[in-house]
Amino acid sequence: MDLDYIVSLLENRPKMIIGAGGINELYYLVTGYILGRSGTNLETSFEKGFAETFNAFISEYYHCNSTQSWADKIEYFEGRENSIAAFIAHYKSVKVAVERQWFSEKNTME
C-alpha cells in the first residue's frame, strides 16, 4: 500500500478513508502516513518529497504564499464541499509532473 493507493481509495470511497471528516482530517492522515514510512524501505521517492512539493504546488496554484497548510489553502479557495475533490485533482497533477521530471532527468543522464 502506498500513497497512490490511499488516494484511489479516497476517490472511490471517501467515507472509508476520512469518515465524515474533511480536508484537514485528510491532511493529518497523509502527514501521519508519510511520517510513518519515512526512513524505511517502504517509502517511495514521491512520498519522500511530497510535503514540500505538494505545498509549493498549492501555493503557486492559488497564488498564496501563506504559512498555512496545503489543506487550509485548498479549503479556503475551494470550499469545504469541494476540497477533497480538489485535493485529488491536485495530487494527480503533482504526481504526473514529478513523474515527467524524473523521466526527463533519467533520459538526460543516459
For each residue, the residues with C-beta under 8 A, 3 or more apart:
1: 5 6
2: 5 6 42 44 47
3: 6 7 30 33 34 44 46 47 50
4: 7 8 95
5: 1 2 8 9
6: 1 2 3 9 10 17 29 30 33
7: 3 4 10 11 88 91 92
8: 4 5 11 12
9: 5 6 12 13 16 17
10: 6 7 13 14 17 18 26 84 87 88
11: 7 8 14 88
12: 8 9
13: 9 10 16 17
14: 10 11 17 18 84
15: 18 19 20
16: 9 13
17: 6 9 10 13 14 26 29
18: 10 14 15 21 22 25 26 29 84
19: 15 25
20: 15
21: 18 24 25 26
22: 18 25 26 75 80 83 84
23: 26 27 71 74 75 80 83 84 87
24: 21 27 28 69 71 72 75
25: 18 19 21 22 28 29
26: 10 17 18 21 22 23 29 30 71 84 87
27: 23 24 30 31 69 70 71
28: 24 25 31 32
29: 6 17 18 25 26 32 33
30: 3 6 26 27 33 34 50
31: 27 28 34 35 51
32: 28 29 35 36
33: 3 6 29 30 36 37
34: 3 30 31 37 38 43 47 50 51
35: 31 32 38
36: 32 33
37: 33 34 40 42 43 47
38: 34 35 43 47 48
39: 43
40: 37 43
41:
42: 2 37
43: 34 37 38 39 40 47 48
44: 2 3 47 48
45: 48 49 102
46: 3 49 50 95 98
47: 2 3 34 37 38 43 44 50
48: 38 43 44 45
49: 45 46 52 53 98
50: 3 30 34 46 47 53 54
51: 31 34 54 55
52: 49 55 56
53: 49 50 56 57 94 98
54: 50 51 57 58 70 90 91 94
55: 51 52 58 59 69 70
56: 52 53 59 60
57: 53 54 60 61 90 93 94 97
58: 54 55 61 62 64 70 73 74 90
59: 55 56 62 63 64 65 66 73
60: 56 57 63
61: 57 58 90
62: 58 59 73 74 77
63: 59 60
64: 58 59 68 73 76 77
65: 59
66: 59 73
67:
68: 64 72 73 76
69: 24 27 55 72 73
70: 27 54 55 58 73 74
71: 23 24 26 27 74 75 83 87
72: 24 68 69 75 76
73: 58 59 62 64 66 68 69 70 76 77
74: 23 58 62 70 71 77 78 83 86 87 90
75: 22 23 24 71 72 78 79 80 83
76: 64 68 72 73
77: 62 64 73 74 86
78: 74 75 82 83 85 86
79: 75 82 83
80: 22 23 75 83
81:
82: 78 79 85 86
83: 22 23 71 74 75 78 79 80 86 87
84: 10 14 18 22 23 26 87 88
85: 78 82 88 89
86: 74 77 78 82 83 89 90
87: 10 23 26 71 74 83 84 90 91
88: 7 10 11 84 85 91 92
89: 85 86 92 93
90: 54 57 58 61 74 86 87 93 94
91: 7 54 87 88 94 95
92: 7 88 89 95 96
93: 57 89 90 96 97
94: 53 54 57 90 91 97 98
95: 4 46 91 92 98 99
96: 92 93 99 100
97: 57 93 94 100 101
98: 46 49 53 94 95 101 102
99: 95 96 102 103
100: 96 97 103 104
101: 97 98 104 105
102: 45 98 99 105 106
103: 99 100 106 107
104: 100 101 107 108
105: 101 102 108 109
106: 102 103 109 110
107: 103 104 110
108: 104 105
109: 105 106
110: 106 107
